[in-house]
């Protein structure tokens, strides 16, 4: 059965020798890029285009045409290749359309070598774009999938190649268009016409010039170092939706290490017609920590796109039903009697059928992700694990800093039981704000203010304890400002374990003393770094990472203290001073817009579940679940005791 994909939807490929058939309303340039595990195109030798049509396992046409057949053999691709992206662009300077909105929507079919269709995708919704990333084939858990992308670029081929990380994109785009101009005379006939319903007439055979099968592979392109990418996904979930119409970012974060990566675990062979069995740590990476981190990233991305595809399909079904009803009922003769009722029933039946098919695809994808989560969660290291994970009972304070830290869980309404860990990279690049206000969420509005503030401080204590537990002994210190002493209960585990740098600071004098101490540290380290004189730092200066936990801001803060806190939030993370605030923004409303930069600089989380975080791809409202310890568990006390013992053993 052919899978008719919508933008963002994916489908498992049952075979690895494929043809990708393109039909367009006017001649287009067809090409393909190879991407590494980060989705980065490492050089011009990773691009198949009319001027260089053959790569290992890949061949494209040498001319602009209204129909194309691209030959792909995924088994022949180099092991460093994890993505194949099919690109379409309008030829430049030939008198044809200059934007896809002025021509019929391109249609793409992924077929087996016998012509059997596996998946199709119609690139609707294009307007001013002159180039488009149509679809991609990508490696996932040892198997290959196809994803409908449909990301357009108004600036053309150069912008599209640059978005995939290619250096010299403008020069290569110009050379591709020049090669196309030399071959336009060989363009093939336009694609088959569309039916009145808008569907393109399918042909068992493709255009008249199928082209040869992929050539024998030459040596794979040399691998080049990949710079660490930004963290647009699990590492730094944004607090607002992504920019509409912007390019989709498929970059995966990674680290640089001196040693080559350890091969990831291999999933057991799947039975014919079944998905591959999930394996913990099957993503790419230089260590198990990094492989698990990238695997969680992939799960987060897959869940976001699966939900986006489902919602898009449901919206399409509703829109199609409305259009059919409008067409039917525009005739006055159909507004009364049985004709109108039959039209409504038929339109709703089609809507229900499309919605059911979309839900079936979503349920399949969610089941696969749930199976993967069930395998991954027990295998997580302590820094990534929930407090109910048994790994904490045997936890030992590490000698090296882990890659990331878990702040809680994320889920979508399509399946609330499928939780994705929210990870942030270490060392922290921004402060954290636990919002204790009753306006933070609907659940918070129903709670007593004192209870909510206590929950917020308990959440902050769990984050502080986790940071202490994952840093090497003596390399992380925690300072607490509790001006009124109202957080004595939640702070008791930290105080009793003796893991704080000093007693919680209370009153205006205590607030001023802690802020002056940390401000001095930031100033001295900044000056030493700028002067290249790290050896000149005072011997009593603690150069380890520092965390400042502030309760009930701005109580106990005067104007000078507020200024110092803003300074620490802005300048502190770069030199190892981090902020963890428990505050209700309404309490600081008297400062007006002066504090707006402070709130924007912090990652806002809540002590109760709330859907305020957005992913950077489609802007879903993700529900954040704060961390909690199991009822009756003493895991927090055990972890803090391990921190104390490790410090004593290290003589700290």
Helices and strands as residue ranges (DSSP letters): E 3-5, E 10-12, E 17-35, G 44-46, E 47-48, E 54-55, E 58-59, E 65-73, G 74-76, E 83-89, G 100-102, E 107-112, E 117-122, E 131-140, E 143-153, H 157-163, H 169-181, G 184-186, H 288-329, G 332-334, H 338-379, G 390-394, E 404-411, G 413-415, E 420-425, E 432-435, H 442-445, H 449-470, E 476-482, H 488-497, H 507-531, G 534-536, E 545-553, H 559-571, G 573-575, E 577-583, G 585-595, H 596-601, E 603-606, E 610-614, E 621-626, H 635-649
